[in-house]
Amino acid sequence: MKAVRMYLLLHIVLTVFVPVNTFDPLKATVGIFKNVWQRVFDSKESCDSKWISFNATGLQADLETKLFGQHIASRVILKAVTGFMSNDYPQKPLVLSLHGPCGTGKNFVSQLIAENIYKEGMDSDFVHVFNSLFHFPHKGQIETYKSQFQQWIKGNVSNCARSMFIFDQMEKMPPDLTDSIKPYLDYHNKLGGVSYRKTLFIFISNNGGDFITQKALDFWKEGRGREEIKLRDLEPSLSDSALNNGFWHSTLIDRNMIDAFIPFLPLEKEHVVHCVMAEMKARGMWPDQKVADKVAEDLIYIPKSERVFSKMGCMTVGGKLYFQKEEL
Ligand SMILES: *[C@@H]1O[C@H](CO)[C@@H](O)[C@H](O)[C@H]1NC(C)=O
């Protein structure tokens, strides 16, 4: 209605004040409609609630039904992200450090978070993924990377405060580069005129993976349930290993900069079976339990004698599934 009124008003203004010979009503009308159309149906992603709005129940449902075997991670992540996203004036950016063996869902969880915040999910212009090996391959060019990298973070956050940065393979990131991220993670009102308080940083690494696996194995050997493993059994060692001899090499990092160190547990066969079933559904195949069991059975399990945890988690099930299908 507003648009129609605007149009009428504009029409009157134009017909009254613009000399008849310079005013082309057809052209003007087309122009106005084009403008209205763009405003109403604009499909270009923008930094506003039309494109960015957090769906807490969506995230909860996704964590419960799509992530397998991670009772600690799903609880901590839901709590941290929900708290952060429902606060319009957070004091600092949300910084999550995800740790664990490969194939346990660290990247996948980042995707679930993105999908429940950004309408475009991982394809959003406001979600940025950095892979240390891919983006910063040459050790000799650290200085160039550093300034470029800081420029990227600053530029993107100035564009949209609710940006999300995912750093994959954090343990392979050159220490100088890691250091250059630190200022953004802290409690600052503004840094160089830009506020980073609404930004989400996710750091992913295998750092601490061996420790987590050992702990899970200890529980298993003692006959205790996996779900009995608590965050406090793992978190202190994780933060120590990440801060002291992990990727945050220098002591400059303050423990408080990182909101949560989140452990991902090694996966057992039953979890792998769930992964395969989910993968089959995602590919539009009929989820066949027998195939899933077979794929899971064919993976490598550690330790050799007990075969408790899948060595690669759910990482290779996609390829294995394809192979299975050919065989059947
Ligand atoms: C935002 O980050 C991307 C890398 O993900 C970079 O290519 C781009 O130039 C950055 N944008 C700005 C405005 O700095």
The ligand as a Tripos MOL2 file, in Angstrom:
@<TRIPOS>MOLECULE
LIG
   14    14     1     0     0
SMALL
NO_CHARGES

@<TRIPOS>ATOM
      1 C1         35.7760  -10.9030    2.8370 C.3       1 LIG1
      2 O1         36.4730  -12.1290    2.9190 O.3       1 LIG1
      3 C2         36.7470  -12.7460    1.6710 C.3       1 LIG1
      4 C3         37.4080  -14.0640    1.9550 C.3       1 LIG1
      5 O2         36.4590  -14.9390    2.5400 O.3       1 LIG1
      6 C4         37.6060  -11.8500    0.8280 C.3       1 LIG1
      7 O3         37.8450  -12.4510   -0.4250 O.3       1 LIG1
      8 C5         36.9280  -10.5240    0.6440 C.3       1 LIG1
      9 O4         37.7620   -9.6420   -0.0440 O.3       1 LIG1
     10 C6         36.5670   -9.9160    2.0040 C.3       1 LIG1
     11 N1         35.7730   -8.7150    1.8230 N.am      1 LIG1
     12 C7         36.1950   -7.5310    2.2400 C.2       1 LIG1
     13 C8         35.2500   -6.4060    2.0150 C.3       1 LIG1
     14 O5         37.2590   -7.3610    2.7850 O.2       1 LIG1
@<TRIPOS>BOND
     1     1     2 1
     2     1    10 1
     3     2     3 1
     4     3     4 1
     5     3     6 1
     6     4     5 1
     7     6     7 1
     8     6     8 1
     9     8     9 1
    10     8    10 1
    11    10    11 1
    12    11    12 1
    13    12    13 1
    14    12    14 2
@<TRIPOS>SUBSTRUCTURE
     1 LIG1         1 GROUP 0 **** ****
